[in-house]
Structure formats: structure tokens, C-alpha cells
Amino acid sequence: MSKLDYKTLLVTDKFEGYEDAEKFKLWVPKIEKYRKDLDAGVLPEYKIDLPKPVDQLIEEQFNPLKYLYDENLLTPTEFEITDISGTELVKRISEGKYSAEEVFKAYAKRGTIAHQFTNCAMELFPEEGLKRAQELDAHFKSTGKTVGPLHGLPISLKEQMNYRGKITHGGYVSKLTNITSEHGLTTQILEDLGAVFYVRTNQPQTLMHLDSNNNITGLSKNPHNLLLSSGGSSSGEGSIVAFGGSSIGVGSDIGGSIRGPSAFSGCHGLRPTTRRVSLVGGVSGGAGQESVPAVAGPMARSIDDIDLWMKHYINDGKPWLNDAWSLPLLWRDVPKPEAKSLTIGVMYDDGYVKPTPPIQRGIKEVVKKLEAAGVKVVEFKPPKILQALDAVHKMYACDGNYMQRKLLAASGEPLVKLTKWSLNYGEGAKQFTVAENRELNMIRDELRTEYTKFLVENKIDFILSPTYNNVAPQSEACYNWSYTALWNILDFPTLVIQTGLYQDPTVDKWDEDHKSYQYRNKVEQLEHEIYDPEKFVGAPIGIQLSGRRYFDEEVVAAGKTIVEIFGTDLFKQY
Amino acid sequence: MSKLDYKTLLVTDKFEGYEDAEKFKLWVPKIEKYRKDLDAGVLPEYKIDLPKPVDQLIEEQFNPLKYLYDENLLTPTEFEITDISGTELVKRISEGKYSAEEVFKAYAKRGTIAHQFTNCAMELFPEEGLKRAQELDAHFKSTGKTVGPLHGLPISLKEQMNYRGKITHGGYVSKLTNITSEHGLTTQILEDLGAVFYVRTNQPQTLMHLDSNNNITGLSKNPHNLLLSSGGSSSGEGSIVAFGGSSIGVGSDIGGSIRGPSAFSGCHGLRPTTRRVSLVGGVSGGAGQESVPAVAGPMARSIDDIDLWMKHYINDGKPWLNDAWSLPLLWRDVPKPEAKSLTIGVMYDDGYVKPTPPIQRGIKEVVKKLEAAGVKVVEFKPPKILQALDAVHKMYACDGNYMQRKLLAASGEPLVKLTKWSLNYGEGAKQFTVAENRELNMIRDELRTEYTKFLVENKIDFILSPTYNNVAPQSEACYNWSYTALWNILDFPTLVIQTGLYQDPTVDKWDEDHKSYQYRNKVEQLEHEIYDPEKFVGAPIGIQLSGRRYFDEEVVAAGKTIVEIFGTDLFKQY
């Protein structure tokens, strides 16, 4: 039997009013200039000589993160600085143990290497970062005080967020002329809190892939296996954070865009409940869409850092003062719960796409660990999953892709593969009426209430689920969003936690039964046919932990307990 | 010059697909039955003999609230019970000073009289209320404890909220067969907290008038002047709460529907920020509409009671456990601010419809009082008011009235005058596309942020504004929503506060300049032509106090300070 081609699943393969080769030609010089500027940001003082050309490393499923350690590409001090949590790092800077400058240089080096291997950056400006770090040091020296609770912390930013004086394109070629005079609100808040910026990271065309391809700087790769995708749409954030090129990264998520890259690339990441982190000041095709709104959130190698970021961003940054969409809901200090106090519902299979062997094994192993630690584990079968997915898919495209078409057609740029896939969500190019949109909202609100009541009535604190039916897929072969998008339509805060487990081709094979497995739908077939144990070597296994709306603090606190139970330490992987 | 007719302002005067006289005939017996049941709820033990037929009282601009006191229609104890705050009342019940039964009877009597004069009720069930009060007393007697913080408090409910075992029609004839087995969530929470129900109150067809007419039980009248409207759409709540027939009432507001009836009828009322009070379980034409969502909120004769209701409803009721739309945002204890600490922006004229003489005078007088008390007062001219009004009007009808048509056409009932007016909001029957709806949302979000920043940057704590360009209008002659709807699109919590001032025909005349006044638009002309000083005698003057989103607590706390400055005491008006 020949494998399913994704094209057979498209509502339409015609994309009228988008591509225009003649128009696009005019933009090519701008792309070339942009790439040249990116290359110029790879400074000699930070870069390394790659062991082989990247194409060859990709083929070999090369693991750059392991290589970093094996070859001691950093000095012991640089390793020390880049392999502690941001929470510990700001403490040490504030105690004068490290200068912001030395911290910056260590991260800039590690981040530059990350980019050389994975193509995670869209813009590198380490000279500005260095200057900023030096200014912070001068301030600290003269006043004896930090400028804020994130003083000196290197934070990477998804490119779609406006950056003062720089181009912000959001993955759209047509926006390569968009230079804003101000930071986006979240960037500004982080800067005010003391963060140091030097890198803006990769994202796919339209921001609607769980992958990374675009016509500006292309694909990002997985830091554990260059054959694989770093995920998306916060694609570059996944690579750079997991590689340790920044202490904390900022992504955004409307269907899995923080969680996909976190799980795939090998870091933790929080998709907060909506309206806690501002997206004001940025490029996206979803402006004004509030049926399933996007939200920004942190990605890091330590759950403490997720907490640190959320706490200071919200409580000190007060985004609601400058963005009426944001809620004045302070970040509460919630203590790490006892394992024995927790009841966790586990979703083994969402009923839409059954997980592949590494995910099946991962879930089983973590359930064992949780139970051994005293957590009460119950099985959770998500109610009305097909209805939820149908509604959320329609929501994504129910403006008939009006805004996407506008942003894409303005340059006539070619549509990359997964853009076609996501433009076909729901009913593709069909413009819904307002009444139809409202019906989707009603379905959504009923689902939210049903799930909430279910958790409350059954005294289930959290749901643990796969992040995706597979580990990191190969580039441009990630189709199913069901595991992540469910939490978007429900708007449940969801934390991706690394299990400390990795795909292992010797054990993660389909079992015999799978030969006679009856696919429940074509997406499942497509996703299952993709899985070849030999092609996903060493991919991290990250799971999701979800809680009720606005109980982000509880989710993060429980995440700390669970990471301890798992024994995951992302600072000591190789 | 002949006066403007409202029909000249309609986008269309054709309403295809609505009315159907033949179909409606089948519903008439259901309406008759419903009215008969309502009449049967006027019990002999509570009713009075009206001094004259209501039609005649209307013509005479009769003041039933003054009559209540002048004629001593209640016993001294009944006056004592019904003329203290709910806050004091629950305290006294919990101390055993009053039984729930005697409290109930006093309110049932006063409420029945309110209904006899104003037609505020849609459903009266005092026998059930009495039984409930007796049960509460029995519980208190046997346990020594109240069932909750609102134990024994008579609370009136806008009819649209589902009530266990009863019809809920929301003003739509087609819903006269809608009997729900459960309370709406807010009703259930109030019941769980100890409230006593015996009356469900009037609202207009479609819930989209600042007035009260419908084909089921007709108009509600103003308790200070029967010629005037009680406002709407929480029409009956305005009458019954201002008259003292319930201690606290529950209304809902999408364009002014709590604030109009509060201001017009003579009580205080809070339109909270959205998502703090649940509307789950009820009838409305706005389901799934979230561009400018409706919100429920309390109406009362004391600001303390607004605070009491919000605090216990939110903190004890926890609506988010059963409604994922509601935010787990606890009600904060905010102390009453010092007058001297306040900076208040005053909107004298919104730039769309200039206020009539009583409102002009009211604002001037309260500004004097505020300044005398040490409040810093600055003028506030609302930015982009026309853009805001254009957007909010479009939002109301941007489903092309699909849902309204569905609900109205199901019975074929005749469209009452102000239904035609509101069906013409925005672009009337035009179905907007999702993309167009999203553009409206973007405009809204920019406005919200602009207003928020303006307040923050100018250190303005609150905005004080008229509730409407006039005092309570005559029935079915309330067209302009600009003063209230602005705060809906901004989603700023807004408290209507009674100034303790009333229209006075001897002073509230147009000044000479008004003869040469150039109307800025036709709605202004229509509204100004309506104002004849002799026809609004004694109408209360209520103003609005607005604060930033989710600063409901601060608005209510400042409201207490301001009421003290005004010297308003709604328990001692006549």
C-alpha cells in the first residue's frame, strides 16, 4: 500500500489570490539583504567550525547538544553560567558573582553555536546585547542595585514581537519593510525588568505550522537530532532554549506553538491561560480573532524559570496598564504540592490520533513514576474530542483566511507546504458569517464548562497528555494538532514538561497489533505512516500538564513536583 | 418645524422574515395564561387598592414611591425592614433580630405594591418565597446558623435568567414553552448563599431596548413618575429595587441595561467588568457574541449592598467552578478612599448627544460637591467617541440579527417600536463576515488600550459621566445609548450612582442658546426634541462612575465615598 499523501487531505489544493511570482521577485533582494544581515550576526568571537556541512549532519541525525558537551565547546565557566537556571543566574548576578557581560558572552557563544547548527535565529545582534550588558554592569557598579528582577538575564524572543528600530515580519515576506519605532509591550516589559536581548528567533510562514518553514530564513532544526524539526511556530525558541543559547525564551501559542517546540526540542514551556501575557505590538494573522486567541508565554530548561518569568512579568510588569486585553490577575505564590496530594487524569490516546511507540512508552513510564511517588492516577478520556477539534479547526480559518491572504498576497510569496495544510483547516477558504462564528463560540463555551465541571466533580487536579502523537517529526511533516489545540479551545493553561526520556529505536517500534490497526481517520493514517523508529533517534519526550483556566500557578507548581518525580535535569543531559 | 420621527433614522423599515400574524395567533393563549398567572401572584394579603386607575395615574405623573410614604402603606416595622440596606438586614437576621419570614412578608408587600403601580413583575410567586423564608428560619432555629451570607435576603431576578421548573422566555413569545429543570448559575449561587426569591422582573422584547416593552406583559413604569419609563432592559429590576420591593436585584447589561434602569428608576447599579458574574443558563439573543459581551450585576439602594453582593457572589459562589467563561478573580476588599486622594475626569458631553438641562445641572452640582470635598476634578472628553459608537452599534447587529430573527420569527410576534430601532443598529440586517467582525474587535482593543493609557498616564482614577443624555424618558422614546454603550465596548466597570437630585421643571429648561443650537446629528435632534421640562417631573438624576477594566472593587469603593459626598440616602427620599 502506498503511503498517504497529505495533499489528499486538503479541502482544496487551489490557493487563488496568493502567489504571484512577478511580484515576489521584487521582494527577493529584501530577503537576501535580511539573510546577509543574519549571517553577519554570527560573530567570529562566538562561532565555531562545524564538524561537517550541515546538510551532511542532518542526514546523520547529528546531535549538536551532545557534541557541545563531548567537544567542550565552552569553557568550564561558560558551561557553569549557561547550565544553571535563570533563577539562580539572576541571583548570582545580583550578588556580584557574575557580571552581566560575562553572562552575556557565555550565552551569546552558546546561542551562536545553536544557530550555526539549527538555524534558530532570524536576527542576531550580539553587539547590542553586549552593550546592554555593559550598561547594566555600569548601573550595578554605580548604584549597587540591579535595574530589575531580570537584571542581566539573556532572553530570546520570537521574531513576531515588535522590536524597537528593527524589522518585524512575523514570517511574512510582505512585512520585511515593517520597522517599528517601539518594542512590543511584552518585550518592553522584559527590558524594563532588566533582560538582555541579542537574538530574535525563527517561525514559519503564517505562524500556523507546528514547524518552521518560511521564505525568509527557512527551517529550524532540532538540537537533539538535526534530521528533525524543532517544532513550531515558536520554532527558533525551541532550538535556542533547549540548546541553552538563552536562559528563557518567549514564544506564542494558538494551537501548540509554544508546546510543540518545547516538547520537540527538549525544553519546558508554558502556554498560559489567555490574557495574562500581552501580545500587543507584533505581527500576526490572527488580530481581532478571539474565538481561540493566541497567548505568549515562557520556555526554559527549568520550571523555576517559568515561574520566575511569569511572576515578574505579571506582578512587576503589569501589562494591563498598557494593554486593556490583559487581565490584572496577579501571579500567586503557590507552593509546590506534595505528590501524595495530587490526582492526575492521564490521556493515553485522545481518540483522534493514537500516539506512536515512543510517546506510548513515555506516558507509561511516567505514570509508573507518578504512581510510585504516591500520585493518584486515573485515566482521562477527553469528552467530545471530535467536536472540539472540528470547532477549533474552523475557528482558525473561519475568516476564510482573509487576513492570511492579505499578508501573503502583498508579496506574492510562494506558499510553503504546511501553509497549504493550515489554510485548509476547517472549511478552508469559506468565509463564515458572524452567526456561524457565534455558534462555534457557543460550542467552545459548552466544552469549556463541561471539561471544567468534569475536573471539579471528579476532583481531578490536572490532566497529563501527550503533546503530539509523536516525538519531533521530520521537517514539514507535522500535521496533527489535536493534542495541543484541544487546550487552546478549552483555554486551559498547559505546561510542557520534559520527561527526561528520549526516543530509542531499539524499543520504540510499533507492536505487532499495529499491522492490523484500523485507522480512525486519515490524519491518523498520515501521522502513523510517518513514524519510522530509525528516523527519530534521541528525540526528547515531552508531555503536557493542563489545569483549569487561570490556574496557571497551580499547573506550574505541580510541574515542579512532577519534574522532580521524573528526575529530569535539562542542564545535565549529556 | 415638525419634530423628527424616529423612523426617518432607520436603516430600513422593512423587517422581512419576522412577523407572522397567523402564527402569532397560536401563541396568544399562552400569553393570556402567562398574564393570568402573573395577576394571580398579586395576593390579597399584600396588595393595596390603587388610588385611581393606572392610566389616569400615568397621565398625572403620579409618584407611587412618595405615595407609599405619604399614605403609610406599610407598618412601621415593615418600613424599618424595607428601608435598611441588605448588608444591615442580613446582619440583623443572623442575629435573630428579624426572622426571614417577617422580612419576606414586608418585601413581598412592598414589591406587590411596586408591581401594582409599575408593572415591574413578569412572575410573582410569593407563596414559594414565604415557604423558603420559613425553611430558612427553621434551619436557623435548629442549627443556630444561617445557610449562607445572604440568608433571608429578598433578591429579585431579571426574568431572562433560568429558574428551576418555571418558564424562562427572555421577552420572546417563542420561549413561552421553555421550562428549564435547573436554575441559571447565578440564580443557583444566590440561592445557595441564602437568598429568597419571589419575583422575576420585566424586560423588553429582544432585551435590546433601554426601555421595557414586550408582547407578554408590556411596559414597566417609573416609581417616581408613572408617565416615565423605568428604563431597560433590566426594566422591572429598576422599578422594584428603587421602590424597595427587593433588597437587591440582579440585572444584565450589554449596552446600558443595568445602568439605564438604575439611573432612571432611582437606584444604584453596577455593570461589572465582563466575566466576573455568570450569565450561564438563560435566554438571550447574544449567545456566542463576544465582541461586546453582556454581563450580569447587582442593583440596590445602597452601595454597600453592591459590594456585599459582588463579594459573596464571587468569593463564596465561585462561578468559575461551573462556568469556564467566568474568571477566578476574587473580589478584593478595597477601603473607601479619601475624597482628597481622588482624581476624577468628568464628561460633560460625550460629543454625540448633548445632555438635557436636568443632566447638565446634575453634573454641575455634583462637580461642585466633589470639589468642595477635596476631589480633584478634570474635564474628560472621550477620545474617538464616534468611532467607538460606530463599532459598538455594528457589533450589536453584526450577525445580521440572525439570532434575534430566529427567536422572534419562531412565534411571528409583532415587533414593538424599539425592537425595530435596535434591529437597525450598525448596518441592520447585514450579515458581517468574520473578517469584518475581527476588524471591529481590533478597533475595540485599540480603544480600550487608548482609554486605559489615557487614565494611567494622566493619573485619572475614575470617569464620571451622564448615564444618558436625559433623565428617564417617556415609554418607548429612549433612542440614544451613547453614554452607556461606550463603557460596554471599553468593558470598563461602571457604577450608576444616584445623586439625590431630581428633575425640576422650574429650573431644568433649555437655555436661550439652545434655540440656535446646531444639532450634531439626527439622534441628538430626536433626543432633544423629546425633552419638555413639564413631562419629566421628579425623575431621579443618576450618574455613572467608571474605572479601568477589572478595577470593579475600586469603582465600588469610590462610589461609597461619592455617595457620602452627594449625601444621597435612597432609604429616606420622601
Chai-1 contact restraints between the chains, C-beta under 6 A:
chainA,res_idxA,chainB,res_idxB,connection_type,confidence,min_distance_angstrom,max_distance_angstrom,comment,restraint_id
A,A287,B,M442,contact,1.0,0.0,6.0,A-B,restraint_1
A,G288,B,R438,contact,1.0,0.0,6.0,A-B,restraint_2
A,G288,B,N441,contact,1.0,0.0,6.0,A-B,restraint_3
A,G288,B,M442,contact,1.0,0.0,6.0,A-B,restraint_4
A,Q289,B,R438,contact,1.0,0.0,6.0,A-B,restraint_5
A,E290,B,E290,contact,1.0,0.0,6.0,A-B,restraint_6
A,L321,B,V456,contact,1.0,0.0,6.0,A-B,restraint_7
A,N322,B,K453,contact,1.0,0.0,6.0,A-B,restraint_8
A,D323,B,T449,contact,1.0,0.0,6.0,A-B,restraint_9
A,A324,B,R448,contact,1.0,0.0,6.0,A-B,restraint_10
A,A324,B,T449,contact,1.0,0.0,6.0,A-B,restraint_11
A,A324,B,T452,contact,1.0,0.0,6.0,A-B,restraint_12
A,A324,B,R549,contact,1.0,0.0,6.0,A-B,restraint_13
A,W325,B,D445,contact,1.0,0.0,6.0,A-B,restraint_14
A,P328,B,Y550,contact,1.0,0.0,6.0,A-B,restraint_15
A,L329,B,L329,contact,1.0,0.0,6.0,A-B,restraint_16
A,C398,B,V434,contact,1.0,0.0,6.0,A-B,restraint_17
A,D399,B,V434,contact,1.0,0.0,6.0,A-B,restraint_18
A,D399,B,A435,contact,1.0,0.0,6.0,A-B,restraint_19
A,Y402,B,A435,contact,1.0,0.0,6.0,A-B,restraint_20
A,Q431,B,T433,contact,1.0,0.0,6.0,A-B,restraint_21
A,F432,B,V434,contact,1.0,0.0,6.0,A-B,restraint_22
A,T433,B,Q431,contact,1.0,0.0,6.0,A-B,restraint_23
A,V434,B,C398,contact,1.0,0.0,6.0,A-B,restraint_24
A,V434,B,D399,contact,1.0,0.0,6.0,A-B,restraint_25
A,V434,B,F432,contact,1.0,0.0,6.0,A-B,restraint_26
A,V434,B,N437,contact,1.0,0.0,6.0,A-B,restraint_27
A,A435,B,D399,contact,1.0,0.0,6.0,A-B,restraint_28
A,A435,B,Y402,contact,1.0,0.0,6.0,A-B,restraint_29
A,N437,B,V434,contact,1.0,0.0,6.0,A-B,restraint_30
A,R438,B,G288,contact,1.0,0.0,6.0,A-B,restraint_31
A,R438,B,Q289,contact,1.0,0.0,6.0,A-B,restraint_32
A,N441,B,G288,contact,1.0,0.0,6.0,A-B,restraint_33
A,M442,B,A287,contact,1.0,0.0,6.0,A-B,restraint_34
A,M442,B,G288,contact,1.0,0.0,6.0,A-B,restraint_35
A,D445,B,W325,contact,1.0,0.0,6.0,A-B,restraint_36
A,R448,B,A324,contact,1.0,0.0,6.0,A-B,restraint_37
A,T449,B,D323,contact,1.0,0.0,6.0,A-B,restraint_38
A,T449,B,A324,contact,1.0,0.0,6.0,A-B,restraint_39
A,T452,B,A324,contact,1.0,0.0,6.0,A-B,restraint_40
A,V456,B,L321,contact,1.0,0.0,6.0,A-B,restraint_41
A,R549,B,A324,contact,1.0,0.0,6.0,A-B,restraint_42
A,Y550,B,P328,contact,1.0,0.0,6.0,A-B,restraint_43
